[in-house]
Amino acid sequence: MKTQEAVVKLGALSQESRLEIFRLLVRLGEQRISAGDIAEQMQIQPNTLSFHLKELTSAGLIQSERQGRSIIYSLNVTGMRTLIQFLTEDCCQGRPELCNPNSDCC
């Protein structure tokens, strides 16, 4: 991943509602959810939600699929993984175990 692509992804996550939407989709994993259900769970107006979903989709962090009249969203696992890899590839001067949040090395 190039730095500019990481900046776009991080920029998409730098807004509170978008970060919460992304975290919802992370929790759901491979499960998909409709825009209406996201709006209901997050208590966000549909027009505002559409803007946030567009930003996250454009950044490659989530993906959408039309099912009839609904648009269904899910986590773009590849997009998330590439961002995490970019952020940690040079971790701690060759000691990647320090970057592992589950590590008890320190």
Secondary structure, DSSP 8 states (H G I E B T S, - for coil): --HHHHHHHHHHHSSHHHHHHHHHHHHHTT--EEHHHHHHHHT--HHHHHHHHHHHHHTTSEEEEEETTEEEEEE-HHHHHHHHHHHHTTGGGT-GGGG-TT----
